[in-house]
Amino acid sequence: MTVLALAAGSAGAEVWYSYRGSQGGASRVSLASAIPAPEGYERIPLRRNSFPDWVRHLPVRPEGTEVRTWDGRRAPQGFYAVWRVIDLPLLFRQDLEQCADWGFRFWHDYQAEAGFADRLWLTDYNGVKRTWGAWKAGKPGAAPREFFRWACANANSYSQKRGLSPVTEEELRPGDLLVQNETGGVGHTSIVFDVAAGPAGKRAYLMGFGFMPAQEAHIEKAGPARGTAGWFTLEGYYRFLDEHLPFGRPVLRSFEPRRPLALSGDALADWDAYEKAVRDSTIAVEEAGACLPRVVGGLEAAFGKAGPASTGLWAFPVEGYGLAAVGGRDGSDFAPGVRYGESPIKGYSFFDGNRHGGHPGHDIFIADRDQDSLDDARRRPAAALAMLPGVVVSTCSGWRAGSLLRGGNYVWVFHPAERLFSYYAHLGEVRVEPGQRVAAGSALGTVARTGFSAARPRSPTHLHLMVLEYRDGDLVPLEYYGRLRR
């Protein structure tokens, strides 16, 4: 497995991705660092760990590398102007992975590597979504690679035209597709590898594709008449297709809908819908980031904006316990920048939802040797307590064993004076409701063992408590250990 640790692109954020199957060796260079934006242009901003960001950081081979077909031969160059070859090999020794299949391949690999598990999906010929979890039923021993093989054999550019989400030219992002297929038969799919914005609203695009026979995907270099500094204008790329791949005017498609979350104007309902959409990855990361200021603004309008903040110590969040119950040494379990548990993602981002990395809070352990969710000394559940005054904005209860939800039963509290959100996870009973105002030290629920990992015997009974500060349009983990009442 090749792991790329790159700082290029994405507003300077460090990016860690596991591009499984990369050739590795001397080639550990990302597309973002290998190909600079044209002079006067900047790559469009992308959210860390999103699908467009993953595509932007694909590994590429050195300039001058030749494209190879599925049987190892040099691909016929024809009209190609190969700029960079994507450093991911063909998976099959068959004539399978052609142009549309590379679009599916990137989406499949991203989902598999970003922790979507059984919700990973591709489409059939008619564009109907098929999930890996449903497809593998009745196929003992089947591997995700076989799911991708099935898509290569049964779906094409027509499937992408039918089943993926339409987007506009202004909405194009890395990973989106330009699909030519007017008949349902032979067509062509081109892939947007990156987008840069320039003066007066101009945009430039890194475009490329695989072709026939099945061959490695590459980035095409635009000539001066079709773009700037090797990047295409969209009209320039349309002319390229008209001349060399005349399968009709492309339609623009995305694997991720560009639809923003529909907000009702009810602050509590909007936060609840938003939080769960992010948790379950039913909203794209980019759209989630754009929506957050509106959702938080609704809460501030309903419950007050930042005012006089608490200056004293915060109430300890577990009844009958103190700092000695916090994991690690002196709160060292707060580690938002690492891989954590079974997450494949390095570092925490709120927008990664249920599959996030990092450990952006503290675990507070209770004495529960027999793991019955009762405090051993008092033989009753320990209450989870609000650390600060605030308002409950969403809850989740009814968790059942087998659910992949990592937080189990949980409560979110918004603290308007501090512009903070606190998240209490692995609860048993939830004792509050959305809209309920709570004082510091009031009970929110009981510490228990709900959640995908917390329910396992290897996990001691604990409260996972995270505090996020709303700052610059983001929710950023706050280290609060030093503020807790001794």
ChimeraX attribute file (.defattr): number of C-alpha atoms within 10 A of each C-alpha:
attribute: neighborCount
match mode: 1-to-1
recipient: residues
	/A:1	10
	/A:2	16
	/A:3	15
	/A:4	19
	/A:5	16
	/A:6	18
	/A:7	16
	/A:8	18
	/A:9	24
	/A:10	21
	/A:11	13
	/A:12	11
	/A:13	13
	/A:14	15
	/A:15	21
	/A:16	20
	/A:17	20
	/A:18	19
	/A:19	21
	/A:20	16
	/A:21	14
	/A:22	20
	/A:23	18
	/A:24	19
	/A:25	7
	/A:26	8
	/A:27	14
	/A:28	20
	/A:29	19
	/A:30	23
	/A:31	25
	/A:32	23
	/A:33	16
	/A:34	16
	/A:35	16
	/A:36	17
	/A:37	24
	/A:38	17
	/A:39	9
	/A:40	9
	/A:41	16
	/A:42	17
	/A:43	21
	/A:44	16
	/A:45	17
	/A:46	21
	/A:47	22
	/A:48	24
	/A:49	25
	/A:50	17
	/A:51	24
	/A:52	27
	/A:53	23
	/A:54	27
	/A:55	24
	/A:56	26
	/A:57	28
	/A:58	22
	/A:59	27
	/A:60	27
	/A:61	24
	/A:62	17
	/A:63	11
	/A:64	10
	/A:65	14
	/A:66	19
	/A:67	20
	/A:68	19
	/A:69	25
	/A:70	22
	/A:71	15
	/A:72	11
	/A:73	11
	/A:74	12
	/A:75	19
	/A:76	13
	/A:77	10
	/A:78	7
	/A:79	10
	/A:80	14
	/A:81	15
	/A:82	19
	/A:83	22
	/A:84	24
	/A:85	26
	/A:86	24
	/A:87	24
	/A:88	19
	/A:89	17
	/A:90	23
	/A:91	15
	/A:92	13
	/A:93	12
	/A:94	12
	/A:95	16
	/A:96	21
	/A:97	30
	/A:98	25
	/A:99	28
	/A:100	28
	/A:101	26
	/A:102	24
	/A:103	27
	/A:104	24
	/A:105	21
	/A:106	18
	/A:107	23
	/A:108	20
	/A:109	19
	/A:110	23
	/A:111	17
	/A:112	18
	/A:113	18
	/A:114	22
	/A:115	18
	/A:116	17
	/A:117	16
	/A:118	15
	/A:119	15
	/A:120	22
	/A:121	23
	/A:122	25
	/A:123	23
	/A:124	19
	/A:125	19
	/A:126	16
	/A:127	18
	/A:128	16
	/A:129	15
	/A:130	16
	/A:131	16
	/A:132	22
	/A:133	14
	/A:134	12
	/A:135	15
	/A:136	16
	/A:137	9
	/A:138	8
	/A:139	8
	/A:140	7
	/A:141	7
	/A:142	13
	/A:143	11
	/A:144	19
	/A:145	14
	/A:146	12
	/A:147	20
	/A:148	22
	/A:149	16
	/A:150	16
	/A:151	23
	/A:152	23
	/A:153	14
	/A:154	13
	/A:155	20
	/A:156	29
	/A:157	29
	/A:158	24
	/A:159	23
	/A:160	33
	/A:161	25
	/A:162	17
	/A:163	20
	/A:164	21
	/A:165	16
	/A:166	19
	/A:167	20
	/A:168	11
	/A:169	11
	/A:170	8
	/A:171	11
	/A:172	20
	/A:173	25
	/A:174	23
	/A:175	24
	/A:176	27
	/A:177	30
	/A:178	24
	/A:179	26
	/A:180	26
	/A:181	23
	/A:182	16
	/A:183	10
	/A:184	15
	/A:185	10
	/A:186	12
	/A:187	20
	/A:188	25
	/A:189	30
	/A:190	26
	/A:191	28
	/A:192	22
	/A:193	26
	/A:194	26
	/A:195	24
	/A:196	20
	/A:197	18
	/A:198	16
	/A:199	9
	/A:200	6
	/A:201	7
	/A:202	11
	/A:203	21
	/A:204	24
	/A:205	27
	/A:206	27
	/A:207	25
	/A:208	25
	/A:209	25
	/A:210	26
	/A:211	21
	/A:212	16
	/A:213	18
	/A:214	23
	/A:215	26
	/A:216	26
	/A:217	28
	/A:218	26
	/A:219	25
	/A:220	20
	/A:221	21
	/A:222	23
	/A:223	15
	/A:224	12
	/A:225	10
	/A:226	19
	/A:227	21
	/A:228	18
	/A:229	16
	/A:230	23
	/A:231	28
	/A:232	25
	/A:233	21
	/A:234	18
	/A:235	11
	/A:236	20
	/A:237	20
	/A:238	18
	/A:239	16
	/A:240	17
	/A:241	18
	/A:242	14
	/A:243	10
	/A:244	11
	/A:245	15
	/A:246	15
	/A:247	17
	/A:248	16
	/A:249	15
	/A:250	21
	/A:251	18
	/A:252	22
	/A:253	25
	/A:254	23
	/A:255	21
	/A:256	21
	/A:257	15
	/A:258	17
	/A:259	11
	/A:260	13
	/A:261	17
	/A:262	10
	/A:263	16
	/A:264	10
	/A:265	12
	/A:266	12
	/A:267	21
	/A:268	20
	/A:269	17
	/A:270	21
	/A:271	21
	/A:272	17
	/A:273	17
	/A:274	21
	/A:275	22
	/A:276	17
	/A:277	17
	/A:278	20
	/A:279	20
	/A:280	15
	/A:281	18
	/A:282	15
	/A:283	21
	/A:284	22
	/A:285	23
	/A:286	21
	/A:287	18
	/A:288	22
	/A:289	18
	/A:290	15
	/A:291	17
	/A:292	19
	/A:293	16
	/A:294	16
	/A:295	22
	/A:296	20
	/A:297	14
	/A:298	19
	/A:299	23
	/A:300	18
	/A:301	11
	/A:302	13
	/A:303	18
	/A:304	14
	/A:305	16
	/A:306	13
	/A:307	10
	/A:308	9
	/A:309	12
	/A:310	11
	/A:311	7
	/A:312	9
	/A:313	13
	/A:314	20
	/A:315	21
	/A:316	23
	/A:317	26
	/A:318	25
	/A:319	18
	/A:320	11
	/A:321	16
	/A:322	16
	/A:323	17
	/A:324	13
	/A:325	15
	/A:326	21
	/A:327	17
	/A:328	13
	/A:329	8
	/A:330	12
	/A:331	20
	/A:332	12
	/A:333	15
	/A:334	22
	/A:335	19
	/A:336	21
	/A:337	15
	/A:338	16
	/A:339	18
	/A:340	19
	/A:341	12
	/A:342	11
	/A:343	17
	/A:344	19
	/A:345	25
	/A:346	20
	/A:347	23
	/A:348	24
	/A:349	22
	/A:350	21
	/A:351	27
	/A:352	24
	/A:353	20
	/A:354	19
	/A:355	24
	/A:356	27
	/A:357	25
	/A:358	20
	/A:359	21
	/A:360	27
	/A:361	25
	/A:362	23
	/A:363	22
	/A:364	25
	/A:365	19
	/A:366	25
	/A:367	18
	/A:368	18
	/A:369	12
	/A:370	12
	/A:371	18
	/A:372	14
	/A:373	24
	/A:374	20
	/A:375	21
	/A:376	16
	/A:377	8
	/A:378	10
	/A:379	11
	/A:380	12
	/A:381	20
	/A:382	25
	/A:383	25
	/A:384	29
	/A:385	22
	/A:386	26
	/A:387	24
	/A:388	25
	/A:389	21
	/A:390	24
	/A:391	24
	/A:392	23
	/A:393	25
	/A:394	24
	/A:395	22
	/A:396	17
	/A:397	16
	/A:398	12
	/A:399	20
	/A:400	14
	/A:401	13
	/A:402	9
	/A:403	11
	/A:404	15
	/A:405	19
	/A:406	20
	/A:407	24
	/A:408	27
	/A:409	26
	/A:410	27
	/A:411	27
	/A:412	24
	/A:413	27
	/A:414	27
	/A:415	27
	/A:416	23
	/A:417	18
	/A:418	18
	/A:419	19
	/A:420	21
	/A:421	23
	/A:422	23
	/A:423	20
	/A:424	27
	/A:425	30
	/A:426	29
	/A:427	30
	/A:428	24
	/A:429	19
	/A:430	20
	/A:431	15
	/A:432	19
	/A:433	15
	/A:434	16
	/A:435	17
	/A:436	12
	/A:437	17
	/A:438	21
	/A:439	14
	/A:440	15
	/A:441	19
	/A:442	19
	/A:443	20
	/A:444	25
	/A:445	25
	/A:446	27
	/A:447	31
	/A:448	30
	/A:449	26
	/A:450	30
	/A:451	24
	/A:452	18
	/A:453	18
	/A:454	21
	/A:455	20
	/A:456	14
	/A:457	11
	/A:458	8
	/A:459	11
	/A:460	21
	/A:461	29
	/A:462	27
	/A:463	30
	/A:464	23
	/A:465	20
	/A:466	21
	/A:467	22
	/A:468	21
	/A:469	17
	/A:470	18
	/A:471	11
	/A:472	8
	/A:473	13
	/A:474	16
	/A:475	19
	/A:476	19
	/A:477	23
	/A:478	18
	/A:479	18
	/A:480	16
	/A:481	17
	/A:482	12
	/A:483	14
	/A:484	15
	/A:485	14
	/A:486	12
